[in-house]
Amino acid sequence: MVFIDEAKIRVKAGNGGNGCLAFRREKFVPRGGPSGGDGGRGGDVWMESSERHNTLVHFRFNPEYKAERGRHGEGSNCTGREGEDVVLKVPVGTIVYDDASGEVVHDFSGPDERVIVARGGRGGRGNAQFKTSTNQAPRHVEPGRPGQERVLRLELKLLADVGLVGYPNVGKSTLISRISAARPKIADYPFTTLEPNLGVVAVGEVDEQISFVVADIPGLIEGASDGAGLGTQFLKHVERTQMLVHLIDVSDASGRPDPVEDFKVIMNELESFGAGLELKPMILAASKADVANHEKLAKLQKFAKRKKLPLYLISAVTGAGIKELTWAMAHMVRDLREGRTPEVVAEEEKPAPKPRAAKKKSPTKAKVAKRTATKKRSPRRAAPTS
């Protein structure tokens, strides 16, 4: 299925039914009076978030949706039938914007959320509603109100706990395939990943298991914020992640000599996106450690130590370091869910300061004088011998 994360649709709620103009005509019932019923209400257009949908592709090929109009009123005070509603299913994480004003209609951040995006028109009143003591045969009715019509812009932002970022071909797709059941396309050429991939990771025993969602974001290059490569069109999927894992290739296969410069380039692109992505808690992962260039690795380790960023050496091919990195991700996700940032955790893990030894109190003047007087006393006389 093609991954579509943006769509524009037109929705039209049903018009209300017209009121009826009728008079009661029955045998043996003289002067029956007005009996026109009200029109039915038009159908609403609803949107509902569903976990069964993960893309907006079904809106790309069918961009117009219209609810049923209400039925007109009938004689014998019969109210018209209400129009059928239309329910549109959207993936969790979809933000609905009014295309005309730009305001947010609703942010579907959880499953089974339901909201009206276009209200149906009210049904018109029949002539029976206008009967008074001075107007016992009214010939006035109301037409149905038109249903709401609007153009909506849908934008999908995937909900994930961890976002994988880095240059193309640093091993993001291979990593997510090792730690989850996701099977993205993996090949040895730039921009193999053309769309985000999600994978669910679970670590630990069943009773104390920690599960989280990882998003593999297509690779960035220098100038992505200006449209180079795939641009930053997929970075909106990282906005809702709680933390980032920044993969850096420390082998000679990348053709880039400085891993620290790679880190700075990607961070600059995250900052240029303008959503505070560079401020998210981050773990560094030195990928392709089985064929690492030791000079590049040593430089990256020194930089990570200076920046106080956790660094893990991994090899998605051999599996080295994958378990340690997965547990580090799980622990950071758990702490962030509990509202404990890395700074708070580091402060809690600091060893308690050792209690200082009590200082000996200096003797007071009175005690010094007493000791001096004792020393000046004559020694005791020895007992006389017989």
Contacts in CASP RR format, 6 or more apart in sequence:
PFRMAT RR
TARGET T0000
AUTHOR 0000-0000-0000
METHOD contacts of the structure
MODEL  1
MVFIDEAKIRVKAGNGGNGCLAFRREKFVPRGGPSGGDGGRGGDVWMESS
ERHNTLVHFRFNPEYKAERGRHGEGSNCTGREGEDVVLKVPVGTIVYDDA
SGEVVHDFSGPDERVIVARGGRGGRGNAQFKTSTNQAPRHVEPGRPGQER
VLRLELKLLADVGLVGYPNVGKSTLISRISAARPKIADYPFTTLEPNLGV
VAVGEVDEQISFVVADIPGLIEGASDGAGLGTQFLKHVERTQMLVHLIDV
SDASGRPDPVEDFKVIMNELESFGAGLELKPMILAASKADVANHEKLAKL
QKFAKRKKLPLYLISAVTGAGIKELTWAMAHMVRDLREGRTPEVVAEEEK
PAPKPRAAKKKSPTKAKVAKRTATKKRSPRRAAPTS
1 55 0 8 1.000
1 57 0 8 1.000
2 55 0 8 1.000
2 57 0 8 1.000
3 55 0 8 1.000
3 57 0 8 1.000
3 195 0 8 1.000
3 196 0 8 1.000
4 55 0 8 1.000
4 56 0 8 1.000
4 57 0 8 1.000
4 59 0 8 1.000
4 60 0 8 1.000
4 156 0 8 1.000
5 55 0 8 1.000
5 56 0 8 1.000
5 155 0 8 1.000
5 156 0 8 1.000
5 157 0 8 1.000
5 158 0 8 1.000
5 234 0 8 1.000
5 236 0 8 1.000
5 237 0 8 1.000
6 56 0 8 1.000
6 153 0 8 1.000
6 154 0 8 1.000
6 155 0 8 1.000
6 156 0 8 1.000
7 56 0 8 1.000
7 59 0 8 1.000
7 60 0 8 1.000
7 63 0 8 1.000
7 153 0 8 1.000
7 154 0 8 1.000
8 63 0 8 1.000
8 99 0 8 1.000
8 151 0 8 1.000
8 152 0 8 1.000
8 153 0 8 1.000
8 154 0 8 1.000
9 59 0 8 1.000
9 63 0 8 1.000
9 64 0 8 1.000
9 65 0 8 1.000
9 88 0 8 1.000
9 151 0 8 1.000
9 152 0 8 1.000
9 154 0 8 1.000
10 63 0 8 1.000
10 64 0 8 1.000
10 65 0 8 1.000
10 149 0 8 1.000
10 150 0 8 1.000
10 151 0 8 1.000
10 152 0 8 1.000
11 45 0 8 1.000
11 64 0 8 1.000
11 65 0 8 1.000
11 66 0 8 1.000
11 86 0 8 1.000
11 88 0 8 1.000
11 117 0 8 1.000
11 118 0 8 1.000
11 149 0 8 1.000
11 150 0 8 1.000
11 151 0 8 1.000
11 152 0 8 1.000
12 45 0 8 1.000
12 64 0 8 1.000
12 65 0 8 1.000
12 66 0 8 1.000
12 67 0 8 1.000
12 118 0 8 1.000
12 147 0 8 1.000
12 148 0 8 1.000
12 149 0 8 1.000
13 42 0 8 1.000
13 43 0 8 1.000
13 44 0 8 1.000
13 45 0 8 1.000
13 67 0 8 1.000
13 118 0 8 1.000
13 119 0 8 1.000
13 120 0 8 1.000
13 121 0 8 1.000
13 147 0 8 1.000
13 148 0 8 1.000
13 149 0 8 1.000
14 42 0 8 1.000
14 43 0 8 1.000
14 44 0 8 1.000
14 66 0 8 1.000
14 67 0 8 1.000
14 68 0 8 1.000
14 69 0 8 1.000
14 70 0 8 1.000
14 83 0 8 1.000
14 120 0 8 1.000
14 121 0 8 1.000
14 147 0 8 1.000
15 42 0 8 1.000
15 69 0 8 1.000
15 70 0 8 1.000
15 120 0 8 1.000
15 121 0 8 1.000
15 144 0 8 1.000
15 145 0 8 1.000
15 146 0 8 1.000
15 147 0 8 1.000
16 39 0 8 1.000
16 40 0 8 1.000
16 41 0 8 1.000
16 42 0 8 1.000
16 69 0 8 1.000
16 70 0 8 1.000
16 120 0 8 1.000
16 121 0 8 1.000
16 122 0 8 1.000
16 123 0 8 1.000
16 124 0 8 1.000
16 144 0 8 1.000
16 145 0 8 1.000
16 146 0 8 1.000
16 147 0 8 1.000
17 39 0 8 1.000
17 40 0 8 1.000
17 41 0 8 1.000
17 42 0 8 1.000
17 69 0 8 1.000
17 70 0 8 1.000
17 71 0 8 1.000
17 72 0 8 1.000
17 73 0 8 1.000
17 80 0 8 1.000
17 123 0 8 1.000
17 124 0 8 1.000
17 143 0 8 1.000
17 144 0 8 1.000
18 39 0 8 1.000
18 72 0 8 1.000
18 73 0 8 1.000
18 123 0 8 1.000
18 124 0 8 1.000
18 141 0 8 1.000
18 142 0 8 1.000
18 143 0 8 1.000
18 144 0 8 1.000
19 36 0 8 1.000
19 37 0 8 1.000
19 38 0 8 1.000
19 39 0 8 1.000
19 72 0 8 1.000
19 73 0 8 1.000
19 123 0 8 1.000
19 124 0 8 1.000
19 125 0 8 1.000
19 126 0 8 1.000
19 127 0 8 1.000
19 141 0 8 1.000
19 142 0 8 1.000
19 143 0 8 1.000
19 144 0 8 1.000
20 36 0 8 1.000
20 37 0 8 1.000
20 38 0 8 1.000
20 39 0 8 1.000
20 72 0 8 1.000
20 73 0 8 1.000
20 74 0 8 1.000
20 75 0 8 1.000
20 78 0 8 1.000
20 126 0 8 1.000
20 127 0 8 1.000
20 141 0 8 1.000
21 36 0 8 1.000
21 126 0 8 1.000
21 127 0 8 1.000
21 139 0 8 1.000
21 141 0 8 1.000
22 34 0 8 1.000
22 35 0 8 1.000
22 36 0 8 1.000
22 37 0 8 1.000
22 74 0 8 1.000
22 75 0 8 1.000
22 76 0 8 1.000
22 127 0 8 1.000
23 32 0 8 1.000
23 33 0 8 1.000
23 34 0 8 1.000
23 35 0 8 1.000
23 137 0 8 1.000
24 32 0 8 1.000
24 33 0 8 1.000
24 34 0 8 1.000
24 35 0 8 1.000
24 76 0 8 1.000
25 32 0 8 1.000
26 32 0 8 1.000
33 131 0 8 1.000
33 136 0 8 1.000
33 137 0 8 1.000
34 126 0 8 1.000
34 127 0 8 1.000
34 128 0 8 1.000
34 130 0 8 1.000
34 131 0 8 1.000
34 136 0 8 1.000
34 137 0 8 1.000
34 138 0 8 1.000
35 75 0 8 1.000
35 76 0 8 1.000
35 77 0 8 1.000
35 128 0 8 1.000
36 73 0 8 1.000
36 74 0 8 1.000
36 75 0 8 1.000
36 76 0 8 1.000
36 77 0 8 1.000
36 78 0 8 1.000
36 126 0 8 1.000
36 127 0 8 1.000
36 128 0 8 1.000
36 141 0 8 1.000
37 73 0 8 1.000
37 74 0 8 1.000
37 75 0 8 1.000
37 77 0 8 1.000
37 78 0 8 1.000
37 79 0 8 1.000
37 80 0 8 1.000
37 125 0 8 1.000
37 126 0 8 1.000
37 128 0 8 1.000
37 129 0 8 1.000
38 73 0 8 1.000
38 79 0 8 1.000
38 80 0 8 1.000
38 123 0 8 1.000
38 124 0 8 1.000
38 125 0 8 1.000
38 126 0 8 1.000
38 129 0 8 1.000
39 70 0 8 1.000
39 71 0 8 1.000
39 72 0 8 1.000
39 73 0 8 1.000
39 79 0 8 1.000
39 80 0 8 1.000
39 123 0 8 1.000
39 124 0 8 1.000
39 125 0 8 1.000
39 126 0 8 1.000
39 144 0 8 1.000
40 70 0 8 1.000
40 71 0 8 1.000
40 72 0 8 1.000
40 73 0 8 1.000
40 79 0 8 1.000
40 80 0 8 1.000
40 81 0 8 1.000
40 82 0 8 1.000
40 83 0 8 1.000
40 123 0 8 1.000
40 124 0 8 1.000
41 70 0 8 1.000
41 82 0 8 1.000
41 83 0 8 1.000
41 120 0 8 1.000
41 121 0 8 1.000
41 122 0 8 1.000
41 123 0 8 1.000
42 67 0 8 1.000
42 68 0 8 1.000
42 69 0 8 1.000
42 70 0 8 1.000
42 82 0 8 1.000
42 83 0 8 1.000
42 120 0 8 1.000
42 121 0 8 1.000
42 122 0 8 1.000
42 123 0 8 1.000
42 147 0 8 1.000
43 67 0 8 1.000
43 68 0 8 1.000
43 69 0 8 1.000
43 70 0 8 1.000
43 82 0 8 1.000
43 83 0 8 1.000
43 84 0 8 1.000
43 85 0 8 1.000
43 86 0 8 1.000
43 120 0 8 1.000
43 121 0 8 1.000
44 67 0 8 1.000
44 85 0 8 1.000
44 86 0 8 1.000
44 116 0 8 1.000
44 118 0 8 1.000
44 119 0 8 1.000
44 120 0 8 1.000
45 65 0 8 1.000
45 67 0 8 1.000
45 85 0 8 1.000
45 86 0 8 1.000
45 88 0 8 1.000
45 116 0 8 1.000
45 117 0 8 1.000
45 118 0 8 1.000
45 120 0 8 1.000
46 85 0 8 1.000
46 86 0 8 1.000
46 87 0 8 1.000
46 88 0 8 1.000
46 114 0 8 1.000
46 115 0 8 1.000
46 116 0 8 1.000
46 117 0 8 1.000
47 87 0 8 1.000
47 88 0 8 1.000
47 89 0 8 1.000
47 90 0 8 1.000
47 96 0 8 1.000
47 106 0 8 1.000
47 108 0 8 1.000
47 114 0 8 1.000
47 115 0 8 1.000
47 117 0 8 1.000
48 87 0 8 1.000
48 88 0 8 1.000
48 89 0 8 1.000
48 90 0 8 1.000
48 112 0 8 1.000
48 113 0 8 1.000
48 114 0 8 1.000
48 115 0 8 1.000
49 89 0 8 1.000
49 90 0 8 1.000
49 91 0 8 1.000
49 92 0 8 1.000
49 93 0 8 1.000
49 94 0 8 1.000
49 108 0 8 1.000
49 110 0 8 1.000
49 111 0 8 1.000
49 112 0 8 1.000
49 113 0 8 1.000
49 114 0 8 1.000
50 89 0 8 1.000
50 90 0 8 1.000
50 91 0 8 1.000
50 92 0 8 1.000
50 111 0 8 1.000
50 112 0 8 1.000
51 91 0 8 1.000
51 92 0 8 1.000
51 111 0 8 1.000
52 89 0 8 1.000
53 89 0 8 1.000
53 90 0 8 1.000
53 91 0 8 1.000
54 91 0 8 1.000
54 198 0 8 1.000
55 91 0 8 1.000
55 156 0 8 1.000
56 90 0 8 1.000
56 91 0 8 1.000
56 94 0 8 1.000
56 154 0 8 1.000
56 156 0 8 1.000
59 88 0 8 1.000
59 154 0 8 1.000
65 86 0 8 1.000
65 88 0 8 1.000
66 86 0 8 1.000
67 83 0 8 1.000
67 84 0 8 1.000
67 85 0 8 1.000
67 86 0 8 1.000
67 118 0 8 1.000
67 120 0 8 1.000
68 83 0 8 1.000
68 84 0 8 1.000
68 86 0 8 1.000
69 83 0 8 1.000
70 80 0 8 1.000
70 81 0 8 1.000
70 82 0 8 1.000
70 83 0 8 1.000
70 123 0 8 1.000
71 80 0 8 1.000
71 81 0 8 1.000
71 82 0 8 1.000
71 83 0 8 1.000
72 80 0 8 1.000
73 79 0 8 1.000
73 80 0 8 1.000
73 126 0 8 1.000
74 80 0 8 1.000
77 128 0 8 1.000
87 114 0 8 1.000
88 117 0 8 1.000
90 96 0 8 1.000
90 108 0 8 1.000
90 154 0 8 1.000
90 156 0 8 1.000
91 108 0 8 1.000
91 156 0 8 1.000
92 108 0 8 1.000
92 109 0 8 1.000
92 110 0 8 1.000
92 111 0 8 1.000
92 159 0 8 1.000
93 107 0 8 1.000
93 108 0 8 1.000
93 109 0 8 1.000
93 110 0 8 1.000
93 156 0 8 1.000
93 157 0 8 1.000
93 158 0 8 1.000
93 159 0 8 1.000
93 240 0 8 1.000
94 108 0 8 1.000
94 154 0 8 1.000
94 155 0 8 1.000
94 156 0 8 1.000
94 157 0 8 1.000
95 104 0 8 1.000
95 106 0 8 1.000
95 107 0 8 1.000
95 108 0 8 1.000
95 154 0 8 1.000
95 155 0 8 1.000
95 156 0 8 1.000
95 157 0 8 1.000
96 104 0 8 1.000
96 105 0 8 1.000
96 106 0 8 1.000
96 107 0 8 1.000
96 108 0 8 1.000
96 117 0 8 1.000
96 152 0 8 1.000
96 153 0 8 1.000
96 154 0 8 1.000
97 103 0 8 1.000
97 104 0 8 1.000
97 105 0 8 1.000
97 152 0 8 1.000
97 153 0 8 1.000
97 154 0 8 1.000
97 155 0 8 1.000
98 105 0 8 1.000
98 150 0 8 1.000
98 151 0 8 1.000
98 152 0 8 1.000
98 153 0 8 1.000
99 150 0 8 1.000
99 151 0 8 1.000
99 152 0 8 1.000
99 153 0 8 1.000
100 150 0 8 1.000
100 151 0 8 1.000
102 153 0 8 1.000
105 115 0 8 1.000
105 117 0 8 1.000
105 152 0 8 1.000
106 113 0 8 1.000
106 115 0 8 1.000
106 117 0 8 1.000
109 159 0 8 1.000
110 159 0 8 1.000
117 150 0 8 1.000
117 152 0 8 1.000
118 147 0 8 1.000
118 148 0 8 1.000
118 149 0 8 1.000
118 150 0 8 1.000
119 147 0 8 1.000
119 148 0 8 1.000
120 145 0 8 1.000
120 147 0 8 1.000
120 148 0 8 1.000
121 144 0 8 1.000
121 145 0 8 1.000
121 146 0 8 1.000
121 147 0 8 1.000
121 148 0 8 1.000
122 144 0 8 1.000
122 145 0 8 1.000
123 142 0 8 1.000
123 144 0 8 1.000
123 145 0 8 1.000
124 141 0 8 1.000
124 142 0 8 1.000
124 143 0 8 1.000
124 144 0 8 1.000
124 145 0 8 1.000
125 141 0 8 1.000
125 142 0 8 1.000
126 141 0 8 1.000
126 142 0 8 1.000
127 138 0 8 1.000
127 139 0 8 1.000
127 140 0 8 1.000
127 141 0 8 1.000
130 138 0 8 1.000
130 140 0 8 1.000
130 141 0 8 1.000
131 138 0 8 1.000
132 138 0 8 1.000
155 236 0 8 1.000
157 236 0 8 1.000
157 237 0 8 1.000
157 239 0 8 1.000
157 240 0 8 1.000
158 196 0 8 1.000
158 198 0 8 1.000
158 215 0 8 1.000
158 237 0 8 1.000
158 240 0 8 1.000
159 213 0 8 1.000
159 240 0 8 1.000
160 198 0 8 1.000
160 213 0 8 1.000
160 214 0 8 1.000
160 215 0 8 1.000
160 237 0 8 1.000
160 240 0 8 1.000
160 241 0 8 1.000
161 212 0 8 1.000
161 213 0 8 1.000
161 214 0 8 1.000
161 241 0 8 1.000
161 242 0 8 1.000
161 243 0 8 1.000
161 333 0 8 1.000
162 201 0 8 1.000
162 212 0 8 1.000
162 213 0 8 1.000
162 214 0 8 1.000
162 215 0 8 1.000
162 241 0 8 1.000
162 242 0 8 1.000
162 243 0 8 1.000
162 244 0 8 1.000
162 245 0 8 1.000
162 329 0 8 1.000
162 333 0 8 1.000
163 214 0 8 1.000
163 215 0 8 1.000
163 216 0 8 1.000
163 217 0 8 1.000
163 238 0 8 1.000
163 241 0 8 1.000
163 243 0 8 1.000
163 244 0 8 1.000
163 245 0 8 1.000
164 172 0 8 1.000
164 175 0 8 1.000
164 176 0 8 1.000
164 214 0 8 1.000
164 215 0 8 1.000
164 216 0 8 1.000
164 217 0 8 1.000
164 244 0 8 1.000
164 245 0 8 1.000
164 247 0 8 1.000
165 172 0 8 1.000
165 217 0 8 1.000
165 219 0 8 1.000
165 220 0 8 1.000
165 238 0 8 1.000
165 244 0 8 1.000
165 245 0 8 1.000
165 246 0 8 1.000
165 247 0 8 1.000
165 266 0 8 1.000
165 270 0 8 1.000
166 172 0 8 1.000
166 217 0 8 1.000
166 219 0 8 1.000
166 220 0 8 1.000
166 246 0 8 1.000
166 247 0 8 1.000
166 248 0 8 1.000
166 262 0 8 1.000
166 266 0 8 1.000
167 219 0 8 1.000
167 220 0 8 1.000
167 221 0 8 1.000
167 248 0 8 1.000
167 249 0 8 1.000
167 254 0 8 1.000
167 256 0 8 1.000
167 262 0 8 1.000
167 265 0 8 1.000
167 266 0 8 1.000
168 190 0 8 1.000
168 191 0 8 1.000
168 192 0 8 1.000
168 193 0 8 1.000
168 218 0 8 1.000
168 219 0 8 1.000
168 220 0 8 1.000
168 221 0 8 1.000
169 188 0 8 1.000
169 189 0 8 1.000
169 190 0 8 1.000
169 192 0 8 1.000
169 249 0 8 1.000
169 253 0 8 1.000
169 254 0 8 1.000
170 219 0 8 1.000
170 247 0 8 1.000
170 248 0 8 1.000
170 249 0 8 1.000
170 254 0 8 1.000
170 287 0 8 1.000
170 288 0 8 1.000
171 247 0 8 1.000
171 249 0 8 1.000
171 287 0 8 1.000
171 288 0 8 1.000
171 316 0 8 1.000
172 193 0 8 1.000
172 216 0 8 1.000
172 217 0 8 1.000
172 219 0 8 1.000
172 247 0 8 1.000
173 184 0 8 1.000
173 185 0 8 1.000
173 186 0 8 1.000
173 192 0 8 1.000
173 193 0 8 1.000
173 197 0 8 1.000
173 216 0 8 1.000
174 186 0 8 1.000
174 316 0 8 1.000
174 317 0 8 1.000
175 216 0 8 1.000
175 247 0 8 1.000
175 285 0 8 1.000
175 287 0 8 1.000
175 314 0 8 1.000
175 316 0 8 1.000
175 322 0 8 1.000
176 182 0 8 1.000
176 184 0 8 1.000
176 197 0 8 1.000
176 199 0 8 1.000
176 214 0 8 1.000
176 216 0 8 1.000
177 183 0 8 1.000
177 184 0 8 1.000
177 186 0 8 1.000
177 316 0 8 1.000
178 316 0 8 1.000
178 319 0 8 1.000
178 322 0 8 1.000
179 201 0 8 1.000
179 214 0 8 1.000
179 322 0 8 1.000
179 326 0 8 1.000
180 199 0 8 1.000
180 200 0 8 1.000
180 201 0 8 1.000
180 214 0 8 1.000
181 199 0 8 1.000
181 200 0 8 1.000
182 197 0 8 1.000
182 198 0 8 1.000
182 199 0 8 1.000
182 214 0 8 1.000
182 216 0 8 1.000
184 193 0 8 1.000
184 197 0 8 1.000
184 216 0 8 1.000
185 192 0 8 1.000
185 193 0 8 1.000
186 192 0 8 1.000
191 218 0 8 1.000
191 219 0 8 1.000
191 229 0 8 1.000
191 230 0 8 1.000
193 216 0 8 1.000
193 217 0 8 1.000
193 218 0 8 1.000
193 219 0 8 1.000
194 218 0 8 1.000
194 230 0 8 1.000
195 218 0 8 1.000
195 234 0 8 1.000
196 215 0 8 1.000
196 216 0 8 1.000
196 217 0 8 1.000
196 218 0 8 1.000
196 234 0 8 1.000
196 237 0 8 1.000
197 215 0 8 1.000
197 216 0 8 1.000
198 213 0 8 1.000
198 214 0 8 1.000
198 215 0 8 1.000
198 216 0 8 1.000
199 213 0 8 1.000
199 214 0 8 1.000
199 215 0 8 1.000
199 216 0 8 1.000
200 211 0 8 1.000
200 212 0 8 1.000
200 213 0 8 1.000
200 214 0 8 1.000
201 211 0 8 1.000
201 212 0 8 1.000
201 213 0 8 1.000
201 214 0 8 1.000
201 326 0 8 1.000
201 329 0 8 1.000
201 330 0 8 1.000
202 209 0 8 1.000
202 210 0 8 1.000
202 211 0 8 1.000
203 209 0 8 1.000
203 210 0 8 1.000
203 211 0 8 1.000
203 326 0 8 1.000
203 327 0 8 1.000
203 330 0 8 1.000
204 210 0 8 1.000
204 330 0 8 1.000
210 330 0 8 1.000
210 331 0 8 1.000
210 333 0 8 1.000
210 334 0 8 1.000
212 329 0 8 1.000
212 330 0 8 1.000
212 333 0 8 1.000
214 245 0 8 1.000
214 329 0 8 1.000
215 237 0 8 1.000
215 238 0 8 1.000
215 241 0 8 1.000
217 234 0 8 1.000
217 235 0 8 1.000
217 237 0 8 1.000
217 238 0 8 1.000
218 230 0 8 1.000
218 234 0 8 1.000
219 230 0 8 1.000
220 230 0 8 1.000
220 231 0 8 1.000
220 232 0 8 1.000
220 235 0 8 1.000
220 266 0 8 1.000
220 269 0 8 1.000
221 228 0 8 1.000
221 229 0 8 1.000
221 265 0 8 1.000
222 228 0 8 1.000
222 265 0 8 1.000
222 268 0 8 1.000
222 269 0 8 1.000
223 231 0 8 1.000
223 269 0 8 1.000
224 230 0 8 1.000
224 231 0 8 1.000
224 232 0 8 1.000
224 269 0 8 1.000
225 231 0 8 1.000
225 232 0 8 1.000
225 269 0 8 1.000
225 272 0 8 1.000
225 273 0 8 1.000
232 269 0 8 1.000
232 272 0 8 1.000
232 273 0 8 1.000
235 270 0 8 1.000
235 273 0 8 1.000
235 275 0 8 1.000
235 277 0 8 1.000
236 275 0 8 1.000
238 244 0 8 1.000
238 277 0 8 1.000
239 275 0 8 1.000
239 277 0 8 1.000
241 280 0 8 1.000
242 280 0 8 1.000
242 281 0 8 1.000
242 333 0 8 1.000
242 336 0 8 1.000
242 337 0 8 1.000
243 280 0 8 1.000
243 281 0 8 1.000
243 282 0 8 1.000
243 283 0 8 1.000
243 329 0 8 1.000
243 332 0 8 1.000
243 333 0 8 1.000
243 336 0 8 1.000
244 277 0 8 1.000
244 280 0 8 1.000
244 281 0 8 1.000
244 282 0 8 1.000
244 283 0 8 1.000
245 282 0 8 1.000
245 283 0 8 1.000
245 285 0 8 1.000
245 325 0 8 1.000
245 329 0 8 1.000
246 263 0 8 1.000
246 266 0 8 1.000
246 282 0 8 1.000
246 283 0 8 1.000
246 284 0 8 1.000
246 285 0 8 1.000
247 285 0 8 1.000
247 287 0 8 1.000
248 259 0 8 1.000
248 262 0 8 1.000
248 263 0 8 1.000
248 284 0 8 1.000
248 285 0 8 1.000
248 286 0 8 1.000
248 287 0 8 1.000
248 300 0 8 1.000
249 256 0 8 1.000
249 259 0 8 1.000
249 262 0 8 1.000
249 287 0 8 1.000
249 288 0 8 1.000
250 259 0 8 1.000
250 286 0 8 1.000
250 287 0 8 1.000
250 288 0 8 1.000
250 289 0 8 1.000
250 292 0 8 1.000
250 293 0 8 1.000
250 296 0 8 1.000
250 297 0 8 1.000
250 300 0 8 1.000
251 287 0 8 1.000
251 288 0 8 1.000
251 291 0 8 1.000
251 292 0 8 1.000
251 293 0 8 1.000
251 296 0 8 1.000
252 291 0 8 1.000
252 293 0 8 1.000
253 288 0 8 1.000
253 291 0 8 1.000
254 262 0 8 1.000
256 262 0 8 1.000
257 296 0 8 1.000
258 296 0 8 1.000
258 299 0 8 1.000
259 286 0 8 1.000
259 296 0 8 1.000
259 297 0 8 1.000
259 299 0 8 1.000
259 300 0 8 1.000
259 303 0 8 1.000
260 299 0 8 1.000
260 300 0 8 1.000
260 303 0 8 1.000
263 284 0 8 1.000
263 300 0 8 1.000
263 303 0 8 1.000
267 278 0 8 1.000
270 276 0 8 1.000
270 277 0 8 1.000
270 278 0 8 1.000
271 277 0 8 1.000
271 278 0 8 1.000
281 332 0 8 1.000
281 336 0 8 1.000
281 341 0 8 1.000
281 342 0 8 1.000
282 309 0 8 1.000
283 309 0 8 1.000
283 310 0 8 1.000
283 311 0 8 1.000
283 312 0 8 1.000
283 325 0 8 1.000
283 328 0 8 1.000
283 329 0 8 1.000
283 332 0 8 1.000
284 300 0 8 1.000
284 304 0 8 1.000
284 309 0 8 1.000
284 310 0 8 1.000
284 311 0 8 1.000
284 312 0 8 1.000
285 311 0 8 1.000
285 312 0 8 1.000
285 313 0 8 1.000
285 314 0 8 1.000
285 325 0 8 1.000
286 292 0 8 1.000
286 297 0 8 1.000
286 300 0 8 1.000
286 301 0 8 1.000
286 311 0 8 1.000
286 312 0 8 1.000
286 313 0 8 1.000
286 314 0 8 1.000
287 314 0 8 1.000
287 315 0 8 1.000
287 316 0 8 1.000
288 315 0 8 1.000
288 316 0 8 1.000
288 317 0 8 1.000
289 297 0 8 1.000
289 313 0 8 1.000
289 314 0 8 1.000
289 315 0 8 1.000
289 320 0 8 1.000
289 321 0 8 1.000
290 315 0 8 1.000
290 317 0 8 1.000
290 318 0 8 1.000
290 320 0 8 1.000
292 313 0 8 1.000
297 313 0 8 1.000
300 311 0 8 1.000
301 311 0 8 1.000
304 310 0 8 1.000
304 311 0 8 1.000
305 311 0 8 1.000
310 328 0 8 1.000
312 321 0 8 1.000
312 324 0 8 1.000
312 325 0 8 1.000
312 328 0 8 1.000
313 320 0 8 1.000
313 321 0 8 1.000
314 320 0 8 1.000
314 321 0 8 1.000
314 322 0 8 1.000
314 325 0 8 1.000
315 321 0 8 1.000
315 322 0 8 1.000
316 322 0 8 1.000
332 342 0 8 1.000
335 341 0 8 1.000
335 342 0 8 1.000
335 344 0 8 1.000
335 345 0 8 1.000
340 348 0 8 1.000
363 371 0 8 1.000
END
